[in-house]
Amino acid sequence: MQNTSSYVNNDADYNDDFEFSAASDTENCLNFTVPVALAGLRLDAALAKLMPDYSRSRLSAWIKDGAVLLNGETAQPKAKLIGGETLQVAVQQSEENLAFTPEAMDLDIVYEDDSVMVLNKPAGLVVHPAAGNWSGTLLNGLLAHCPALAAVPRAGIVHRLDKDTSGLMVVAKTLPAQTHLVQQLQARTVKRIYRAVADGVVPFDGKIDTLIGRDPHNRLKMAVVKFGGKPAVTHVKVLERYRAHSYIECALETGRTHQIRVHMREARHPLAGDPVYGNPRHPASDEVKAVVKGLARQALHAYRLSFVHPQSGEEMSFEAPLPEDFYHLLSVLRLEAGLDSSLSHAEEWQAKFAEDEDDWDEDDYDVEIVYVKE
């Protein structure tokens, strides 16, 4: 059975995770029903709107090569549409992915099957090539690990972690899987829970609800803004408080760029070690300062990831143990605060704060409303 898709409005307010058009159940074939909103457009122009991850020239070439069927027949790029037609596209290798070199790297693969791959990304690894980082990225490693990902936009990457954030990511290995995962992200049903260390004694459990956009004073940063931003919601729970820091859990309801880092800064409790949004003058003991400096990154780890498997429909949930640098910071903070120091390794620490296996419930985080967008 094949599923037809509807037009994906890329200006729609979903989140900052990647957005893609929907796919059929055939691994490299996409099926669309042309929406009335695209009536009057040429076939190549309409296809460019339906498949924004591919250039119009590339799509026109596919049409001319017979890789695109309009109502089951080949057509010309200039064919005018009236809406309601069916389109079938045999997707070729992604031109974007072909520009990047596969690079063998040691990927920490937590789970893999024919549809998806779950990775535990280390801190320091850039997810996607960009200016200054054209090689040595996760995308390069994915192309080496699974060459078939060259046919999938962005090599199957559907959401991002900052370079210096560690933890779990899911990657789609086929177009249908990518479509399914993106739809889950858009519907906000993918559960992403992070562990972090924040400066100061965080007094609240609650919800931070703001607009996030480009910082008007520094375009390289994000900030809470009153106008022109996108809605951003983070649920915060305090796991443990220390002398001058807090161990917290953050659940994402949306996926804006730098969301947790920006929200905790707005709450006046920036993440320890954050080189962009942190407070380097935060008062702490010399020992803690040395450990934070040695961390050389924000203390943020994507700890738990849950989603519905694109093919089986099974609810899947994964957890990634705290990396050693993060665990060491927590151990020093705990010892300084006079708390139980018998947790001798990361596994015991993980077990101490492991919650029951019940599904995440946002009501658990709404003890108090911290910020509400105006």
Secondary structure, 3 states (H helix, E strand, C coil): CCCCECCCCCCCCCCCCCCCCCCCCCCCEEEEECCHHHCCCEHHHHHHHHCCCCCHHHHHHHHHCCCEEECCEECCCCCECCCCCEEEEECCCCHHHHCCCCCCCCCCEEEECCCEEEEEECCCCCCCCECCECCCCHHHHHHHHCHHHHHCHHHHECCCCCCCCEEEEEEECCHHHHHHHHHHHHCCCCEEEEEEEEECCCCCCEEEEEEEEEECCEEEEEEEECCCCEEEEEEEEEEEECCCEEEEEEEECCCCCCHHHHHHHHCCCCECCCCCCCCCCCCCCHHHHHHHHHHCCCCEEEEEEEEECCCCCCEEEEECCCCHHHHHHHHHHHHHCCCCCCCCCHHHHHHHCCCCCCCCCHHHHCCEEEECCC
